[in-house]
């Protein structure tokens, strides 16, 4: 009877806390710790482009990290830098060569996005529905002058066009991995 009660309690806990799914991007990530991180850890996100849109996207990324339990502040004892590339196929998947797309990711890379061929100077939308692949590298250092203490890589196929949700979701994935070694893991 006691075993049945315990199993029921575990099952109820599993149903109440379903696994987190990332609807904006599906793929995998890995992380490794190279040097000890400060304790308690307070992460500052390095943002090279402070336009309102990029600040908003960075705030969504930080909110995702906070959801994962990471303290994020402008007064920090560790700095996170991000590098991202987005690629897909030119011409709607008709065998064109891979293209890099900056579609909304300059806040990660600290500057202006590269422009796609045929895209307006003012950032028109792409007409093809080809999935884009996002590759991200996150590094944490105690300061910009220090060696990398923790690094993660993430690769996923983007789903949908909500870049705010994408920033939040990736912030959550990266936040959960900070300070840990993670062998290639799907999300």
Buried (B, 14 or more C-beta within 10 A) or exposed (E): EEEEEEEEEEEEEEEEEEEEEBEBBBBBBBBBBBEEBEEEBBBBBBBBBEEEBBEBBBBBBBBBBBBBEBEBEEEBBBBBBBBBBBBBBBBEEEEBEEBBBBBBBBBBBBEEBBBBEEBEEEEEEBEBEBBBBBBBBBBBBBEEEEEBBBBBBBBBEBBEEEBBBBBBBBBBBBBBBBBEEBEEEEB
